[in-house]
Amino acid sequence: MHEKEEAVEEVDNSGTAVSSRTMEIAVAAVFLVLSAMVMRDSLRVGAGWADIEGPRAGYFPFYIGLVMGVASLVTLGRAVLARMVERRGGPADTRSFVTRQALRRVLLVLGPMAVYVAAVSLLGIYVSSAAYVALFMMYFGRYRPLPAILTGVCVALAMFVTFEIWFLVPLPKGPLEEFLGY
């Protein structure tokens, strides 16, 4: 008797959701903004060299931000230039960063994770974790409810014993833990 039902799913790699060039441009732009923020803050705290003390607090972060900014500009320039060449009849870049099917799978995990994070503030980390593990096992692993729920509860109990009792690290608690006196 198997506790787990086998899930056979065909993978559809067709249909580009986002191209590689689009992601190169987006990531380069984000890193360019981050490097500008690092450099600006480094200048605020002092990015120079003091005669007696040596480098000030922002010295190394400033140059790291500068290198990051130059690399971002090079990446951004190459991607934009390649797009312009493509529009004028040059070779087309057909590389896919992510397919629609793969993006769908990522979003199927991201959605429940966001709900889990919100649930931690309402129900506490232990109840939320038990529910999260159990639901993931039932939905993605195709486990039956009883083994999934038992596993979720065991994971939550192991977390509780590890953090609250052994390490004495309090984690966010909800109504159930308050009812039980923790």
C-alpha positions, 0 to 999 in steps of 0.5 A: 500500500503506497502512501503517495500517489504518483503524479505524472506531469508533462513539461511544456517548454513552449511559450516564452514568458520573458526573454533573456535580453529583457531580464538582462536589461531589467537586472542591469537597471536594478543593479545600476540603481543599487550601485548609485545608492551605495555610492551616494551613501558612501559619500555621505559617510565619507569615502575618502582617505584620512591622513592618519586613520586611513580609509574612511567608512565609505571608502571600500563600499564606494569603489565596490558600488562604482565597479558594480555600476560600471558592470551594470552599464556595460551589461545594459549597453550591450543588451540595448545595443543588441536590441537595436541591431536586431531591430535593424535586421540583425540576428534575433536573440530567441533565448528564453529566460523563463517559459510560461509553464515554468513561470506558472510553477514558480507562481504556484509556490510563491503564492502560498509562500506569501500566504504563509508569511502573512499567516505567521503574524496571525496564527504563529509560526508553528501552526502556520508551518504545520499547515504549510507543510501539510498543504504542500505535501497534499497539493504538490506531492499528492500525499493523502491528508493523514500522512501530510497532516502528521508530517506537518505537525511533527515538523512544527513540534520539532521546530518548537522543541528545537527553538523554544526549549533547546535554544531558548529562542522565542519565535512568533506565537499565535492563539494556540500557543497562548492557549497552551501557556507559551 
